[in-house]
Amino acid sequence: MGIPQLTAEKYNRLLIDYEKKTPKSKKLYEEANRYISPSGTPAYMIWHRPYPFFVKKAKGSRVFDVDGNEYVDLFMDQGISILGHNPPRVRESVARTMDKYGVHLALCEELATEWAKKINKHFPSCKRIKIVNTGNEATELAAQIARAYTGRNKIIKFQGHHHGWNAVLSYDGLAAGSGTLFTKGIPENHWENLITLPINYLDKLKGAIKENKDEIAAVIMEPLGATTGGPPFRGGFQKEVRELTEENDILLIFDEVVTAFRVALGGAQEVLGVTPDITVFGKAVGGGIPIGAVGGREDIMGVLCVLDPKANCFGLERIFPMGSFCAHPLAMAAGIATIEELEQGDYIRNSILRAEELTEGINEVAKAVKADFSAYNIYSVVHFGLTEKIKSDLSNALDWLEFNQMVRLILATNDPGVVTLPGHVYMSGVHTKEDIDNAILAFENCLRIYKR
């Protein structure tokens, strides 16, 4: 059985229905497409066929477009908004900070220290923390720190794991075996010190370490699997990687951009019981304001220094990271407020429960309509798509992309619409039973369109 395709008639009917639903969005998109790349959207994940709808208001688990349509948001700012949209505590904290400092202050203030103490409280492996602006920037810095600390150049990553679009770790990202597919414009020699391996094969990792003895600085991984579990690691693999890296004096980097303060307050390392040497942060820790950070042992983070010959850390072998917006006070304020709300509420638990309900509901309707479709969740991240009977690889990558885009379009045309990412969604702590029921009904309608 191949990847299902819609007939031209069905496809055209969906486009007509969507355009009838979103005429104002269409006009706004046409104007945006004259000025904004790529394709009128700030980022490719926001792109939505035949054009993205434009949001007028967002609150809680819902978004409302300029045409007055309502959507259950399972996109949730690509996993950032675990508190839902426009949470009062975060909004009020940002407003107070703006009253004190204005929009930005590139000098020291107390919020950065308070934020870092919150991170250290829940991630005791992070004795010292360098604050940057994005997860992409943070993974790149983490690799540089590992190389500077160990004096070695090679990094091992796992196929399909996404660590940003930088010229250090983006090779073989997003899809296992993709190689340079998503790295156009980056010279081939940038990957000479990067080793990519398939997941779940410890013997291959052992072989790579043996073959590159005393050359490997670190192993980096998304600790619960690519895109938080799609596909997931086999049980115990992360602990085996930790043991192997320790035996060979290699640093272990956990990219917790998605998992920190989502799967648990202490992220994947808490639920796994595995302690990395370096942790990368982003997304939720800024409360919706751009942020990234790298944390780790004090000796490892000691390779960072200020550009002052009399500073006690100074040395020509040090790293001197810069950035006009590092520890942005609004990000610090929003991050602190978000963490405090997560500490005091049941948001993480609720998001996981809703993910389980959505997973069960999708699988029930797929069985009812006899569709070759299924879902599973890793904590509060739900993955969905065709069953394993249809293997996804680069030979049918375009068909898979087509299928995922069509599923997103069909879900959006429902009433209320449902907003997803390709093949997965992020649940928040404020999604309701009604949201889940609406989403399940939308998935059922989608599958019936394909089955008719």
Order of alpha helices (4+ residues) and beta strands (2+ residues): alpha-alpha-beta-beta-beta-alpha-alpha-alpha-beta-alpha-beta-beta-alpha-beta-alpha-beta-alpha-beta-beta-alpha-alpha-alpha-beta-beta-alpha-beta-beta-alpha
